[in-house]
Amino acid sequence: MRSVVRSIASILVLGLVAPAHGQVSPGQPQLFTIEGIVAPDQATADKVGYDPVSIGFEGGSGLRWLGVVAARSLQGDSFQGKEMIETLLPNSPNLLVTGPSEVVSKLQKAPNGSRVVAQGMLIPATRNWMLEKVDILPAPAGR
């Protein structure tokens, strides 16, 4: 009987110690992907996505707005991706982008209304997002 009680107690303790699904660790770099519509300003970005996100560039070379339509973490977890976006919203700009110049310039030069898929390593606590890949897709129909 005692071994059964110990086993149950161990299971309960391990269940409490295990990290919660979707929990964001603010200090750990995480692969982060955003899909969004490039917008000229915050109001427009808010209309085309579930959250408007401002992106600042290394050296203060401009600001872009994205209306976020999807965000994912390393495992493709959209719940965690949305949670990561929510933690960034109080900051201005929300993200600080660095990376290879040919990748960063794709995001800087993307025309308003185009759909962008950007991926890189994000450190949530500092908002630094080291871009690895940016794809510019055709604008959605009706835009």
N, C-alpha and C positions, 0 to 999 in steps of 0.2 A: 504494500500500500504506500509505503514511504517513497519508493522509487517512482510510483505513478505521480505522486504529488510533486516530487522533484522535477520530473519530466515536464509536467504542466507549467511549473514555475519557470523553468528554463525557457520554454517556448514563449511564455508571456514576456519575459525580460528581453529575449532576442527580438521579439516583435516591436517592443518599445524603442530599442536601440537602433533598429534598421532605419535608414533614411526614408522619408515619405516620397512617394511617387510625384514627380513634377517639381520637387523642391530645388530652388536655385541657390547655388553656393556663390556668394558675391565675390570671393577672392579667386576662384578657380577659373582659368581660361576655358572657354567652351566653344565648340564649333557651333556656329549660329548662322542660320539662313533666313533672309527676309525676302518675300515677294511683295512688291508694291508698285503703285502707279506714281510716276514722277509728277509733282505738282508745283505750280509757281509760288504757292503760299500755303500757310497753315489751314486756312478756311477751305481751300480746294482739296487739300490732302485729307481733311476730316470727312469730306463728302464722298471720297472714292474708296476709303478703307475703313477698317474698324478703329484704327488709331492713326493720328498724324504723327510722323516722326521726323525730327530735324537732324540733319547730318552735317557736321562741321568737318572741314578738311585740315590736314596737317599744314601748319604755316598760316592758318587763317584765310585760306584762299577760297572763300565763298561758303555758302550754305545752301543745301538742297532740302526739299520736303518730299516725303514719300507718304502716300496713303497706304498703310500696311493692309494687305489682303491675306497674307499668311506669314507665319514665323515658325521656325522649327529649330529644335536643339539637335545635338549630334545623333541621337537615336530616331530622329524624325518626329519627335514628340511635339505636336502642335500646342498642347496644353502648356508645357514648359516654355515653349517659344513665346506664347502670349504672355505668360507670367514674366518672362524676361523683359518684354516690351514694357509692361506695366511698371517694372522697377526703374526703367530708364526715363519715364515720362516727366518726373519732376525736374530733371536737369535741362540745361539749355546751353548748347545743343544737346539733343538726347544721345547722339553717338559722335565719337571723334574717330574719323577714319584715317588709316595709314595703309601703306602697302606699296607694291610695285607701281611705278608711275603709269604704265600702260593699263593696269587694272583700275586704278583709282580714276584715271581720266575718263574711262568709259562711263562711270557713274556721274562725274562732273559734267560731261557733255551730253548725257542722255536727254533727248527732247521731252518737254512737258507732254504728258499724256501717254508716254511709253511705259510698258510694263518691264520692270527690272527684277532680276533674281540675283541677289548678292550673297556671297558666302565668305566667311572668314572666322578667325578666332576672336572671341569677345571676352574681355575681362569686365564683368558687370560693375564691379566697384569703381573702376576708373572710366568706364564707358568707351575704352579704347577697343576699336574693332579693326583688326589687321586683315584686310581683304585679300582673299586668295583668288576669287573668281567673281566676275560680273557678266551676266548675260542680259542683253537688251532684246526684248521680244516685241513683236508688233503690238500696237495699242489694241485694247479690247474693242470689239464691235460696238458701235454706238457712241464712241468718244470722239 
